[in-house]
Amino acid sequence: MKVGALARRTGLTVRTLHHYDEIGLLSPSHRTRSGHRLYGEHELSRLQQIASLKHLGLPLEEIRACLVRPEYSLEHVLDLQIERIEEQIRRHERLRGLIEALRDQIASGQIVSVDDFARTVEVTVNYAKYYSPTQLAELDRCRAEVGKDRIHQVQREWSRLLAEYGRAMEEGLSPDHESVRVLAVQSAALVAEFTGGDPAMKESLDAFYDGERAENVMAGHGMEMAPGLWQYMAEAQAALGRS
């Protein structure tokens, strides 16, 4: 397939395909006698990898580095893309649910707090504000690696921890109390699993929860958080860090 035909079939521009060739990202395996580029099955497979990784937010330099690593096979890259699409679908479904609920309440004449809905919607659609494209790609990779069973297990563990933190706060236990320290160790381990121990990822995670209000974020995941609990948990983590 000549470059023009490939461009028409894929929706890419000829200029883009030439650029991929120039930077060593996608080079044709054959040329015509007159020097025109010819692309075959191998190049189309590689182009699918490139397109999938671009969809995950990786810049071209990182894509080129990924393509020489065996763990970024076409099958694995497609799995990552599927995970990203499924996450986008879940976010849109949550957003649709919020909008439908708001519409129904307005239609029934109920007085609703638009500000509360707006904050929750903002949490849903602005997730990417706090993470770089590389971090989002890494989160997708981690989700694909740990699997859905572990993700659901972690959600259950967070629900349990939030409930136990809440009881400790209601009982008036100090954030540095021994029993609260146990909870802090367990929650820190879950955060480390999510961030891979990357300080930059942890910083983005904290910014996300602080900027969008932890109560709203947890509500978006179907978990309730009592007022003041996020601050209490942060103080418990700070006490753990001082020990």
N, C-alpha and C positions, 0 to 999 in steps of 0.2 A: 504494500500500500504506500503510495507516495504521500508526502507530507500534507499536501492540500486535501487529499481524500481523508487522511487521518483527522485533520482539523475539522472537516465537515462532519465526520461521524461522531466525534467526541465533544464538539462544542468548544474546543480550544482554538486559539488563534495560531496561524502559521508562525507568527513572531514568537509566541510562547514556546512552541516546539523547537524552534531554532535556538532559543535561549537555553532550553534544557540541554540541547546538544552541546552548546558552547561551554556550559559549566560542568559537563560530564555527568549530568543527571540522567539523561535518556539519549543515548546515541544509537542511530540506526545500524543494524548489522550488515546491511548491504547498500550498495549504490548502483544506479544505472550507469551505463557507459558514459553518459553525459554528465555524471556526477550528482544526479538527483537522489535524495535520501529515500530509502525504502525500509518500511517498518513491517515486522512480522509478528508472530505469536509471542515471542519472548519479550519484545518491546511493549506490546499491548498489556501483557501481564505486569511488567514493571510500571507501566503508566498507571495501571489500576492501584498499585501500591502507593505511588506518588500522590494520586488523587485522594486516596483514603487518608493518608498521613496529613495532607493539606487540610482535609476536612476536620481532622483532629486538632488543627491549629499550629502544626509545626512549620517553622520557616524552612526554606529550601536547603540551607546549609545543614540543618539537623536531619532533614529527610535523607540527604545524600549519605550522612553518617549512619543512619539507621539501616539503609538498604544493604550495607555490607555486613550487617550483623545477622547471624542465622536465626536469632529469636524473632526477627521481624520478617518472617515468611509472609507470603501473600495471605495464607489462611489466617495467621495470627492477626495481621493488620486488619483484615475484614472483620474478625471477631471484635477488635477494638472499636471499629467503626460502628458495628451493630450495637455495642454497649453504649456508645455515645448517642446514637439515634434513639435507643430505648430510654435513656435518661432524658433526652429532649422531649420525648413523647410523654413521660411521666410529669415533667414540669408543665407542659401544655395542658395535660389533663387536670392537674391541680389548679392551674390558672382558670381553666374552663369552669371547674367546680365553684371557684370563688365568684366568678362573674355570674354564673347561673344563680347562685344563692343570693347575690346582691340584687339581681333582676327580680327574683321571686319575692324577696322581702319588699322591694319598692312596689311591685305590682299588687301586693296584698295590703299596702298602706301602712306597713310597719315603719317605725322610725329606726333607722340604722346609722351606725357610725361609719361614714365613708372613709374617714381617716384610718380606722382600723383595717378596713379592707384594702385601702391603698398601700398601707405598710406591708401587709401580707403579700399582695401582688408584687410589690417591689422586690421582696425577698425572692420570689419565684423567678422573675425575669432578669434580675440584675446580678445573679450569681457570678457571672464572668467578670464583674467589675473588680473583684478582689483577687482573682487568680490570673497569672500570665497564661498565654496559650500553651507554653511548655508544661506548666503545672497542671492545667486541665488535661493535657494529654497523659501526664503521669498518673493523674487520678483515674482516668479511663483505663490505663494499663493495670493499675492496682485492682480496680474493680473486676476486670476480666480475670486477673490472676487469682484472687481470693475466692471468686465465685459467689453466686447468689445466696447459697446456704449460709456462708460465713457473714455476708452482709446482713441477712435477716437475724442471725444470731447476735451480731453486734448491736443492732437496733433493740433487741430484747434486753441485752446487757445494759444499754443506756437507759432504758425505761426503768429497770430495777435500780440503777444507781441514782437516777433522779428522784425516785421515790424514797430511797434511803437517805439521800442528802436532805430531802424535804423534811423527813421525820426528825433528823438531827437538828436542823435549823429550828423547827417548831419546839423541840425540847430545850432549846437555848444552849446547845453544846458549842463550845468555842471551835473555830475552824482548825485549831491545832490540837483538838482533843484526839486521843489515841484512836477511837473508833472512826472519827472523821478522816484521820490520816490514812486508814486502810482504804476508805473510799477514794481518797485522793490518789493513792498509788494505783488503784484499779482504773480510774478514769484516765490517768496519765498514760497508762499502758495502751488504752484504746486510742487515745489521741496519737501516740507514737506509731501505732499500727496504721492509722489513717494517713499520717504525714510521712511515713517512712523514716522518721527521725530527722527529717530535713528542717533546719531552723527557719529557712525562708518560707517553707510550706506552712509551718506552725504560725509564723507571723501573719501570713495571708488568712489562715483559718481564724485566728483571733480577730483580725480586722473585719472579717465577714460577720462574725457573731456580734461584735461590738457595734458595727455600722448598721446592721439590719435588726438589731435587738435579738438576743438569744431566745426570748420567749416566742417571737414570731418565727424564727428559724425552726425551733423544735415543734411548734404547732404545724408547720409545713410538712414535718415528718410524722405527724400524728401523735406527738408526745406533748404532754402538758408540763409547763414549768411555772412554779409559783413565783410571784413577784419577789425580787430580792435574792432568789436562789442562785442566779448566775454570779452575782457579786460574792455570795457566800462560798460558792465553789471556787471562784478565783482566789479568795483569801485562803482557802484550804490548800490550793496548789502553791501559793506563795509561802505558806507555812511549811509545806513539804520541801520546797526548794531551800529553805533556811536550815533545815535539819541535817 
